[in-house]
Amino acid sequence: MAGPTIEDLRERARGAVVTPDDDGYDEARKVYNATADRRPAAVVRCANAGDVMAAVDYARETGLDLAVRGGGHSAPGFGTCDGGVVADLSGLRGVRVDPANLTARADPGATWGDFNAATSAFGLATTGGIVSTTGIAGLTLGGGFGYLCRHLGLTCDNLVSADVVTADGRFLTTDAERHPDLFWALRGGGGNFGAVTSFEYRLSPVGPVVAGPMLFELEHMGSILRFYREFIRDAPEQLFLFPGFQTAPPLPFIPENRHGDVLGIVVVCWSGPPEDADRVLRPLRDLAPRVAEAVGPMPYPAINSAFDALLPPGLREYWKGSFATELTDEAIAVHLEHGPQVPTLSSTTHIYPLNGAPQRVAPEATAYSYREAAFSTVILAVWDDPAGDEEKSAWVRDYYTALSPHSEPGGYVNFMGADDQDRVEANYRGNYARLAAVKRTYDPDNLFHLNQNIKPAA
């Protein structure tokens, strides 16, 4: 008996099914990272959960690869594929807030900009990403940290329930009581277990924050990094700050004669009482003179979107990431050597703090296992000319290789590149065997393999 055809898929799906012969195909196949220039056989622009089920069934029954695209922000470009089927959920962007119960339900194509716009109207938020163009789906499924995580925990720690289409086309609602093994795996296990069509989050009151960047001369970054590792250990959990290296963009608060210079950067976000911000930030301000500063009161969504312009869609990107329990002198020396060599305006390295609320969750409580990691480093090259692929990627690889002896074997799955498949077991450590068993239950044939892939247990 013949398998389903594209016409069968079109008849079943409410949303458009775009193939290479259709107008708009080149637009439909685009994802955020331009290095992922792939040509799928069909892009299903899902209009509802039924369309997701149709796309999953079609891929399974035809034996084609299946890519699931939420916000489309995947660093390795996992939201597309060559010759397969893309279940494009990016048009599903609704967010419904329940202020009485302090929850919000969000569609899988929503970005953190969408989510924050809906929740901030009620003075509420949950932990989101560093930029607002990041999709909620990928961030949550990988664990999720950002400006509120030291205070509120990881994004996955605030997940209450999820609706999932599994590899056999079933639609399941999962939470702590319903399919608890699947719910456990979704909180950090990435897109390995199905296509999530709805996320329900716990919200917390978050009013105006005091936030923004401080820029320093490179000569002070050694002192700043040594200060940071000690200061953040006991800092109030409402404070999130991270150091890094950045080419100064042409922004009004930066002296014009410094535009284009590589500087040290520290980004802060204080979500505690605004009147306490000066006291909390004073030790950092007293540490070294600042080239420029734009720290001040603002709505929480403003800091979450402050750096969006540096990372527009359509540029070429290459990422690496690592965890560390300590920011050692040797690691600092690596950062001081490689960080100032950032190759372009949008390239950067950030060292995020993960102590506080994330560390109060047991490693086995969710799939995200590196609970004792105090720092997560991301090294990101961004450029626009394909001729620069090798040079820009080499900066990331060399930096990461030099940092590896001072890092944990595993890292944050959302910072992994397409060439990091050999690190998957290290990323999950003692949770990997259980994840592989859950994978066998819900996706025994590994239909959902375009990700940092967890293979089904034998």
N, C-alpha and C positions, 0 to 999 in steps of 0.2 A: 504494500500500500504506500503510495507516494506521500511524502511529507507536505506540510502546509506551504503555500506559496506566498509571495509578497501580497498578492491580491487578497488571499485569505486573511492575512494580517491587517490589511487596510479595512476589510469589512468588519473585523472585530474591534478595531481601535477607534475610539472617539477622536483622539488627536491625530494630527497629520503623520503620515509615514513617508519620510523623505529618502529617496534613493538617488544614486549618482546621475540619473537622467532627469531629475526634477529641478526646476528652478529653485534657487535657495539652498541647494545642497552644500555649497562651499561655506555658507554661513552656518548651516545646521551642524556641520562637522567640527567647527571651531571650538577649541577650549582655551582656557586662560593662558596656559603655557604654550607658546608658539613652537617649541621644539617638538611637541606632540602633533605633528602634521600628518594625520592618518585619514584613511578613506574607508569608512565602514560601508557595509552593504546596505544598511538601512538605519535611519535614525527615527525612533518612535518618540514623537513629542507628546509625552503622556499628559492627558487631561485629567486623569483620575487614577485611582488604584486599580481599576479594571484594566486600564491600558498597560500598567506595569505588569499585571498578571499575563496579559496577552504577549508582551515582549519577552517575558521570561519563558513562557510556554513555547513561543516560536523559536527562540534560541536553543532551548533544550531539544525540541523535536527535530530541528534541522542540523544539530550538531555544530552550530556556529558559536564563535566567541560571543560573550555577553559583557558589555561595559555598562555600568550604572553611573549616570552623571547627575549629581545634585547641584551644588553651586558651581561646579566646573573648575574649582580652584586647585585640584589635585596637583601637587608638585611634579610627579612623574607623568601626568596626563592620563591617569587611569580612566578618565571619563570618556575615552574614545578608543577605537581599535581599528585595525586593518581587516576588512573583509567580513566583519561580524555585525552584531546588532548593538545599537546604543539605546538603552532605555533612558531618555532624556527627561529628567524630572525638574529641570530648571525653571519651567513655567509654573510650577506649583509653589507659590510663594506666600500663601496666606498665613497669618498668625492670629490666633484667637486667645485673648487674655481673660482669665477668670480671677479678678482681683479679690473676690471674697475668699477663695480657696488658695490664693497665692500660687497659681499655676498658669501655664500657657501651653497651648497646643500649636505646633508649627508644622507647615508642610515641608517636604524634603528639599525643595529648590530654594527655600528662603535663605538669605544671607543674614549675617549678624546685623547689618544695617536695617534690614526689614524687621528683624526681631526686636532690636533696641527701639526702633521707632514706635512699635506697638506697645512695648512694656513700659517705656519711660513715661508715657502719658499717665501712667498710674504710679509713678515713682518707684518702679520695680525693675529688677534685672536678674540675670543669672550670669555665670561666668561664660564669656564669649572669647573671641580671638583677639589678636593684636590689630588686625585691620578689618574693617566692616564688610569688605567684599568677600571675605571667606564664607563659604557655605556652612550652615549649621550642621549638615549631615556628616560630612567628612570629619569636621572638628570633633563632634560628639563621639562618633564611632571610634576615633583614634585615642580618645581620652579627654583632650580639650583643656588648655590653660590659656590664661590671659590676665587682664588687669585686676580681676576680682578673685583670682583663684586662691591666694593665700588666706583670704577671708571666708570665701564661700565654698571652696573645694573645686575640684575639676568639673568640667561640664558634665562628664558622664556620671559624676557623683550626684548631680542634680537632675538626672533623668528619672522620671517617674514611670513612664510606660512608653511603648513603641508599637506601631503597627508594621508588620513585616510581610512581604511576599517572599516565600521560600522557594527553593529550587524546583520543587514539584508543583509550583503554581498555587499553593495554598496561601490564604490570607490569615495571619495570626496576630492576635493582640497579646503582647507579652509584658509582664511586670514581675514583681517579686513573688506573686502567687501563680500566675499563669505562664507556663513554659519558663520557669525560673532559670533553667540552664541556658536557654537562648538569651534571656535578659542579661544574665551574667556575662555571656560572651560578647554581646553588643557593646558593653561598656569598656571599650578599649580594644576590642578584637578587630576593628576595622570593618570593611565591607565584605567579609568572608562568609557571612551566614544568611544573606538575603538582601533584598532591596527594601529599605525602610521607607514607608509612605507617610508616616506621621510620628512626630516626637512630642512627648508631653514632659514639660520641665517644671521643677519647683522654682519659685521666684522668691526674692528677698528684697526688702526695702533698700534702695540705693538712691540717695539724693544727689545734689551737685557734688562734683569731685574737684579737688585741686590737682591739676595734672599738666603735663607738657614736657618738652625736652630742655635739657641743659647741655651746652656744648663747651668743650674744654680743649686746650692745647694738648697735643699728643704727649708731650713731655710729662704731663701730670697723670697719664692713664695708669702707670704702674701703681702709684699711690692710691688712685681711685679704686682700682680692682682689689687691692689689698684691704682697703677700707670697706668696700662693698661686702666681701666675704664674711667679715666680722660683724658689720652693722646689721646686715639682713638677718643674721641668726636670731637676734633678740628684738628686732623691730616690730612694732605693732602690726598685727595681721591685716589691718586695713591699708597698709602701705605696700604697694607693688612698685618696684623699680628695677630697671635692668640697664647695665652698661653695654656699650658696643662701639663700633667704629663706623663712621659715616662721612661721605663727601657732602660738604655743606651745600644745600640747595639754594637757589636764588629766592629766598623768602625775606620779607621786610624786616623781621626781627634780627636777622643776621647781617653784620656789617658787609656792605657791598664788596669791599676789598678782600673778604674771606670767602666769597662764593666760589665753589669749586675746590676749596682746600679740604683735605682729609683731616677730620677732627675726632676727638673722643666725644661720645654722646652718653648721657644718662637720661632715660625717660622715667618719669615718676607719675604715679597715680595714687593719691590719698583719698580714700573713700570714707574716712572717719569724719568727725566734726570739723567743719571748715576752719573754725577758729583755732584748731590745734595744728594746722598745717605748717605754719612758720616754725613752731617749736620742733616738730618732727623732722622737718627738712633742714634745719639750721646746721647740723653736723656736716651734711654734704656741701652746703653752700660755703661753709667755713674752710673746707678742705683745700680748695684751689680756686684761683680766679676763673671766671667764666668768660668765654668769648662771646656767648649770647645765651639768652634764656627766654623761654616763652611759657613759663609755668604760671598758672592762674586758675581761678574758679571757672568751671564750665559744666554743662550737663555731661553725664557719663557717655552718651553716644558721641559727643564731640571728640573725646580722646580716642575712642574706638575707631573713628574715621579720620583721624588727624594725618595719617601717613598713607592714605589710599592713593593720593596722586603720585607717589613714588613708585607704585606697583600697579599700573594700569594693565588691563588685559591685552594680550597680543605681543608681549615681549618674550624673549627667550630666557629660560630660567634653569638653574641647576642647584640642588640643595643637598646638604648633608647635615646630620644632627647627632648629638651624643649626650648622654647623661653623665653626671659626676656627683659623687657624694661630698667631695671637697674641691674647692678651687685652690689648687696647690700653687706654690711658688713656681714650680716647673710649668704648670698649665698657663699661669700668667705670663711667663716668658714666651711661650708659644703665641699667645694672643698679641703680645707686644711686637713680635716679629712679623706675624702674618696679617693681623688686623689692619695696620696702616696701608697695606697694599691693595685695599678694596679697588677693584678695577673700573667700576662705573658709578654713576650717581646713585642708582637704585640698589647696588650691591651693598651687603652689610653683614656683620655678625652681631648677634645678640646673645646675652647670657641671662636666661630667665631664672628667677628664684622659684622653687617649688616647696619650700618649707611652710609650715603652718597647717591649715586645714587639709591639704592633700595627704600629709604624712600621718594624719590621725585615722586613716582608713587602712585596714589590713591589706597586705599584698595579694592575698587570695580572695578578697571580697569582691573584686571585679577583675576583668581580664587584664586591665592595666596593672602591671606588677611592680614597677620601679618606685614604690612608695617611699623608700628611704633616700632616693635621689634628691639632692638639695638644689641642683642646678641642671638646666637643659640648655645646651648651646645649639644654635642654628647658624650655619654658614651658607650664605645665599648669594649667588652671582646672577645678575640680571643684565641683559644686553639686547640689542636689536638686530645686529648684523650676523647672519649665519657664518660669515667668515671668522667670527670671533669665538666660535663654539669651543675649540680646543683650548685656546688661551684662557678664556674665562672659566671653563670647567676645571682647568688645571689648578687655578688658584684655590678653588674649593677643595679639590682632592688633596693637594699638598698641605693645606691648612689642617684638614681633617686627619690626614695621616700623622702629621706631627703632634696633634692633640690626642690621638688614640691611646698612647701609653699612659696618659693621665686621666682617662675616661673609663666608664664602665663598658663592658662588651656590647651591651644593647643601648638603644636610643628610642626616641619618640617616633612612633611609626609615621606620624604626619610630616616629619622632617626627612624621611627616607627618600632616596632616589630610586629610579627604576632598576638600578644596578646594585641594590641592597638586599636582594632576595636571600643571600647567604646569611643575613643577620636576623632573620625572622625569629628563629628559635631563641636567640640571645635577647631579642626585644621582649619576649614573654617569659623567659626563664622557667620557673617552676610551674607556671600556668599553662605552658605550651601543650603538655599531654592532655590536660582537660579540654583545652580549646580544640585539639585535634579530634577528641571524642565527640564534642558537640558538633563539629564540622561533619563528622561521619553521620550523625543523626539527621542533620538538616540539609546537608549538601554532599551526599556520599560520592557524587561524580565530579565534584569540584567545578560546578558550573560558574560559581562566583570566584574566579581565579585571577582576574585582572585587578590586583591589589597587592599589598604585602602579604603574600599568600601563605595561609595555614592549610596544609594538606590534610585530607581526612585520615584518621587513624586507620591502620590496616585492619 
